Amino acid sequence: MNRPNVVADRLETASAYVPPFQLTEGQPPPIAANGGHSYMEFDQDGDAGTAVATEAAFRQIADREGREVIEMIENAPPGPIQTKWGLGFRTYEECLDHIRATGIEAPEGGVALPLRYTVHEAPSYSIVSSNAFWRDPAREEDQLAVRREEQDIGRRCLYFPQVLRDGRRMEEYYPGLSPSSAACMDRLGVSLGHLESRCRNFYDSAEVERVFYPEIERLLLDFFPGATDALVYNHDVFNKDYEGDRTEDQDAKNPGVNKGYANLVHNDLNDNSGRVRCRELLTQNLRNFGRTQHYTEAEADAKMSRRFMSINLAKPMETVEQFPFVLCAWPSFADQPYITNYRIYDDRVGETTRFTYRPEHDWYWFPRQKSTEVSMLKCYDSVTDGSVSRWSFHTACVDPTAPEDARCRKNVVVRSFVFF
């Protein structure tokens, strides 16, 4: 049987998959469009709801609510801005000065520093670069409006003071809970793995897929008792100082090399997109850089009727000196609504999430993370009864304790699903 043709046929004939509307027990409804329901419900002739989502994006651009938030920030007097969650700051430096002036301290191995959160409690939209919208010469005015709105998302953010605790010392904060355990992931949504990789060139996407993906899948199967299958489906490479070719080529399964670090508190998936992303990988092999998937819809239903999780794993190429990857523990925000960000493709509407600041957020890092250490964070869990973490959220940040000549983080981040 010619598997690639089977996959292509399914891409043409599969009906839209509408995920069940889910909330964790005790969780408030998300701040989202459509009452939190997926845009897949608005599928028109197989477009997965992208037409309706695009219309909503332009309605929001025409709405002045987001502009009013920016004006509030820009027109506020110099100094800290009082928000309903606490004092926020326009710049990293202002927030860091506040931390030092007020004597905010961190435990041994930790650090007090500014983290960047949104202050706009409304859903947001972006149209991804691969969307045909960007190649339509008749829509130049609309393209300018979308670019302006995407820039404005960043202008609706402030820095807030937080304390990072050393994740390697987890048992000091949670007695008996090893950071290198599935129990830690179940409870907190974060953990630490270990891997001596045989991959020698993380800038070679073919080698990463051939060598590193199977290594991570084995790590996941060993890490989680009862796991029956693990699928690594894509990766990103981060290196601010990389001097080679950074070009992304999705068709060649090459993510390119990212120059920037995601300096905004966020999570990659949510209640809807965790299920949708899994389903489209299994039944359509959609944007899958890893092992080809060719499940029927019935087979996918059976696989997804059992517990499954999405785990992101970040492995440095060398010891991290600056721009560390930092993670927030689930219990500290389990009762906080997430804010949905819609990413509009030609054939799907992805959903990521942002969060507003709370002083009780429980943040962790692995200072000077080594190349054999793999930071792990949960992006989605299908268990909704509150017995386990549903996800973490994360960001990158500037470490104020690092020397001025510290090298910027060079690492590879892989995304996976783990099935039970």
N, C-alpha and C positions, 0 to 999 in steps of 0.2 A: 504494500500500500504506500502511496506517495504522501507522506505526512504533510509537507508544505502545502500541497493542493487542498488537503482536508482542512487545514487551518484557514486557507484563503476562502474556501467555500463557506466556512462558518462566519467569517468576517462579513460576508455578503448576506447571509440568511438568518443569523441569530437575531432574535427579538431583543428589545431593550431589557436589561435586567434591572428591576427596581428593588433596591434593598429594603428589608423591613425597617420601619422606623424604630430605633432603639434608644434608650437612655439607661445609664447605670442607675441601679436602685438608689434613690436619695439624691440624684443629680438634678439640678434645675435645667429647664430647657435651654438649648443653646441660643446664642444671639446670631440668628441666621435668617435667610430668606425662606419663604414657603413653610413657615412654622418648623423649620429644621428638616423637612422632607427633601429627598434628593431631586435634583433637576432631571434625573432619569424618568421621573413621572411625566415629564413634558416632552417625551420623545416624539419627533415628527419625522416620519419616513426614515427612521434609523439614524437620526442625528444626535441621539442620546441627550436631547434637551439643550443642545448648544445654541440654537436659535433663540429660545426663550431666555436663556442665561445672558446672551449678548444684548438682548433688548433691555434686560434688567440692569446690565452694566451701564448702558447709556442713560437710563433713567436716573441712576445714582449719580452719574457725572453731572446731570442737569440739576440735581438736588443740591442745595447749599449747605446741608448739614455738615459734611466733611470740611467744606471751606470755612465754616464758622469755628470749627475746632482749631484749624490752622491760625485763623485770625486771633483766637483767644491766646494761643501760645505766642504769636509774634507781637501782640499788642500788650502783653502782660508787662508789668514793671520789671526792671532788671532784678536778677536774683532768683530764688526758688519760686516755683509755681505751686500754690496750694491746690491739690486735687482731693477728691473725696476719699482717696486711698492713702494719702500722705504727700509729703513734699517731693515734687519732681523737678528735674533740672534740664535745661536745654542742651547742655554739653556734658561730655564725660568729665572734663576738667572741673566744671562747677560742682558736679556731684562728688567728685573725689575730694575737693576742698572741704565740702560739707562733712564727709565721712571723717576726715582728719580733724576738723575743728570740733566735732561733737564726740570724738573719741570712740567711735564704733570699733569694737575689737572682734577678732576671729579667734577660735580655738587653735591649738597647735596644729600646724599643717594646713590651716585654712587661710583665707584672705577676705577682707572687706573691700568691695569695689562696686562701681556703677554697672547696672544692667539696664538694657533698653527695652521698654515695654510700650505697646500702643496705649493711647488714652482715648481712643475712639471706639465706643461700644456700638458698633454697627458692622454688618457684613461688608466685605470688600471684594472686588473683582479684578482680575488681570487676564489679558489675552496673551497666550504663550507665543513665543517667537516663531514656532512652526505653523501657526494658524494661517490659512490662506488670506485672512483679513489683511495681513501685513504686505501682501503682494498685489493688492488691488489698487491700481493708480487712481481710481475714482473715489477712493476713501481717504485721501491725504488729510483732510480736515479732521475726520474721525480718528485717524491714527495719531495726530498731534494731541487730540483730547485724551486719548487713552494713555499716551506716554506721560502727559501732565498728571493724570490721575494716579498713575503708578508711582511717580515721584512724590506725589502728595501723601501717599500711604506712609512713607518715611517721615514726612513732616508732621504727622499726627502722633509722634512718639516722644517720650521723655525718658531720661535716665533716672533711676531710683537706686538707693543704696541697698545692697544685699550682702550677706555673708556666705561664702562658699566654705563648706567643710570638706576635709580630706576623705574621699570615698574609701580609701584603703583602711581607714580607721572606723569603718561602719559598726563594728562590734562594740566600740566605745559608746555609740549613740543608741544602738539597738542590740543589747546583750544577746549573744548566741547567734547573731545574724551575720554570716560571712558575706562580704560583697561578691565573692566568687561562687555564688550559689543560685540555683533556681528559686529558692525560697526568697532571696533578696529581690529578684525580679518580680515574683508574685506579690510581694508586700509593697515594694517601693517603685517598681517600674524601671529600675536602673540596676546594673551589676557590672562586674569586671571579669572578662575572659582573658585567656592567655594563649598565645599562638607563636610558634617558631615557623614563620612562613618560608616556603621555598621559592616564592615569587621574587624575582630579582629586579624586574623593571615594571613598576606600577604605572608608568606612563605608556606602556604597551598594552592597550586594552585587550588584545587577543590573548596575551600571556596572563593578564588578570583573570579573564574568563576561564582559561584553561587550567590554571594552577590555583589561583586564590579562591575562586568561587567554591570548588569542591572542598578546600580546606575549611572554609567558613561553614559550609553545610555540615561537615563532620563535627566541627566545634559545637554547633547548635544541637545536633543529635546527641552528643555526649553530655552537653550541659543540662538539657531538659529531660528528666526521667519521663518515660511514656511517650516521647515524641516519635512519630512514625515516619515523618518526611520533613525535609527542609529544602526550600527553594530560594536561592539567591538570584534576584532578577535584574538588578542593575547596580551601578556604582558611580561615585563621583570622586575626582581627585582634586585636592586643594593644595595650592602652593602659590603664594603671593609673588614670590621671586622667580618663578619658573621662566626661563628664557627661550624655551623651545616653542613648537607649534601648539597653540591652545585650542585649535579649531574643533568644534563639536560636529560629529557625524553620526546621527542616530541610526541611519541605515546600516552603517558599518559597526554598530554597537560601540562607538567611541564617544565617551562623554566629554572629551576635551579636558582641559585643566582650568579649574576655577581660580580666578585672581582674587576674588573677594571671599569673605567669611560671613556667614549669616548672623549679623549683629542685631538680632531682634528675637525676643522670646516667642517661640512657636512650637507647633508639632506638625508632623508631615501628613497625618491622617486624622480621621474622626469616625463617628458612628456610621456614616454613610460610606465614605471613601475607603475605609478598611475592608468592607465587604465587596464594594464595586471593584476595587483594584485587584483583589484576590480572584474574583469571578472572571474578570476580563483576561487575566493571565492564564487561568486554567482553561477557559473555553475558546479564547481567541489568540492566545500567545501574544497579546498586545504589548508592544514596547518591552519585550522581554529580552534581556541581554544574556540570560542564562540558558539552562536546559529547555529545549522545546517542549511545550505543554500541549496536549491534544485531548483534553477531557470532553466528553459529551456534557450537555447541560444536566442530565440526570446524574452522571458521575460527579460533577462538580457539586450538585446539591447534596449528595451523600457525603462528600469530603468536608463540605462546609457545615454540615449538620452537627459535626463534632467540634470540639474546641480548636481554634487556630489563632495564631498571634502574628503580628508583624513586628520584627525586631530590626533596628538599625545598629550597625556595628562600625566603630571608627578605630582604625589601626594606624598609628604613626609610622612613617618611614624612618624617622630618627627621633630621638628624645625631644619632646615638645618644650620649647622655651617661651614662646609668645603666641597669643591668640588661642588659648586653650578652649577645648570643647567642654561645656558645662551642662549639667543635668539636674532637673528638679524632681523631687520624690512625690509620688502620687498622693499620699494621704494629706499633704499640705494644701492641695487644691481640689480634692475630690468633690467638694461641694460648691465649686466655682463654675459658672457657665463659660464655655469656650465661645470664641468669636470666629465664625467661619469665613475663610477666604476662598473664593471660587476661582479656579484656574481653567480657563476656557480653551480647549483644543478644538480641532475640527470634528473629532469623533467622540469626545467625552468631556465631562465637566469634573475636574478633580476638585477635592476639598481638603484644604489644610486649615489649621487653626492658629489663632493668636489668643493672648491672655493679657488681662490688665494686672497691674501690680498689686500684691498683697505683702505686707511685711513678714507674715508667717511662712512664706514660701521657703521650702527646705532644699537648699541648693548644695550640690556636690561637684567636686572636680577631682582629678587625679594629677596632682602637681608633678611636673616634669615626667609626664606619661612616657613610658619606654616603648620601643618598637615592638616588644613582645607582649605588650598589654593592649587589650581590646576593650574599649569602653562600649557598653551595650545599653541601649535604651528601648523601651517598648513604645511603639507608635500606635498599636491597636491590639485589643484582646476581645474575642467574641463572647467571653463570659461577662454577663451584665448584672449579676446578682449582688455585686459589691464585695464578694469574697476575695477577689484579687484586684490588683491594679489594672486599670484600663489602658493607661498610657502615661508617659512622662512628657514634659516639654523641655526644650533645650535652647541653647544659643551659643554663640562664640563671644568672647570678651577680651579686653586688654588687661593683662596682668600688671598692676602697677608696681609689683615687687621685682619684676624681671629687669635685668640690666638693659641699658639703652641699646646695646649692640646685640640683643637676643635675636636669634633667628626665628622667623615666622613659621608657624605650624605647617608641616608637610605631611599629609595623611590621605588615606583612602577610606571612603565611607561606602559600605555596601548595605543594601536593603533586602530584606528577606521575609518570607512567611514560614512559619513553623506549624506543623499539623500534628494532631494527637488522635 
